[in-house]
Amino acid sequence: MALTTSYLSSTKNLESIFNSIIGAKAPERFTTKFLEDLGFKSSTDRLIIGMLKALGLLNESGQPTQRYYDFLDQTQSKKIIAIGIQEAYEDLFNLKKDAQSMSNDEIK
């Protein structure tokens, strides 16, 4: 698997977005309109859609996957995100098992 090219330019609203997703009914397709309906209208926030795809929560057409539904279970949410991160950044974790501790310069 190749390293994902999805990114967020700001994580300021990340926790709020995740909490809003958990509190909402899963959409047929996760679109910018759905994100706006959750209260996130900034173009910066829209990058989350690519990230959700990279983490395996959405398929390429924006439809929620089983992982998305598993994420909605608050007892599993953190575990599901961790699995998605390890898969999306598999190449990085193969080089260093504690890649989450690396600095930006080390990652580059």
C-alpha positions in Angstrom: 0.0 0.0 0.0 1.3 3.5 -0.9 1.4 6.3 1.6 -1.8 8.4 1.4 -1.6 11.8 -0.1 -4.6 13.0 1.9 -3.9 15.6 4.6 -5.5 18.2 6.8 -4.2 21.8 6.8 -5.6 22.3 10.3 -6.7 19.9 13.0 -8.5 22.6 14.9 -12.0 21.2 14.2 -11.0 17.5 13.9 -12.4 16.4 17.2 -15.6 18.4 16.7 -16.1 16.9 13.3 -15.5 13.4 14.6 -18.0 14.0 17.5 -20.6 15.4 15.0 -20.2 12.4 12.7 -20.7 10.0 15.7 -23.8 12.0 16.7 -25.4 12.0 13.3 -27.1 9.3 11.3 -24.8 8.0 8.6 -25.5 9.6 5.2 -26.0 7.7 2.0 -23.0 9.7 0.7 -20.7 11.9 2.8 -20.6 15.1 0.8 -19.6 18.7 1.5 -23.3 19.4 1.9 -23.5 16.8 4.7 -20.4 18.3 6.3 -22.0 21.8 6.1 -25.2 20.4 7.6 -23.1 19.2 10.5 -21.9 22.9 10.9 -18.6 22.8 9.2 -18.7 25.2 6.3 -15.0 26.1 6.0 -13.0 25.0 2.9 -10.4 23.8 5.4 -12.9 21.4 6.9 -13.7 19.9 3.5 -10.3 18.2 3.5 -11.7 15.7 6.1 -13.6 13.9 3.3 -10.3 12.9 1.6 -8.9 11.9 5.0 -12.0 9.8 5.8 -11.5 8.0 2.4 -7.8 7.4 3.2 -8.8 6.0 6.6 -11.2 3.6 5.0 -14.3 5.1 6.5 -15.7 6.1 3.1 -15.3 4.5 -0.3 -14.1 6.5 -3.3 -17.7 7.7 -4.0 -18.1 8.9 -0.5 -20.4 6.1 0.7 -19.8 5.0 4.3 -18.0 1.7 4.7 -18.5 -0.9 7.4 -15.5 0.8 9.1 -17.6 4.0 9.2 -20.4 2.2 11.0 -18.0 0.6 13.4 -16.6 4.1 14.1 -20.1 5.3 15.1 -19.9 2.9 18.0 -18.2 5.2 20.6 -16.7 2.2 22.4 -14.7 1.4 19.2 -14.2 4.9 17.7 -10.6 5.5 18.7 -9.5 1.9 17.8 -11.2 2.2 14.4 -9.3 5.5 13.7 -6.0 4.0 14.9 -6.5 1.0 12.5 -7.2 3.4 9.6 -4.2 5.5 10.4 -1.9 2.5 10.5 -3.2 1.3 7.2 -3.2 4.7 5.5 0.4 5.3 6.6 1.5 1.7 6.5 4.8 2.5 4.7 5.7 5.0 7.4 4.9 2.5 10.2 6.9 -0.2 8.4 10.0 2.1 8.7 9.3 3.1 12.3 6.7 1.4 14.4 6.2 4.5 16.6 5.8 6.8 13.5 3.2 8.8 15.4 6.0 10.2 17.5 8.0 11.4 14.5 8.5 15.2 13.9 7.4 16.7 10.6 11.0 16.9 9.4 11.5 13.2 10.1 8.4 12.3 8.2 9.4 14.4 5.2 
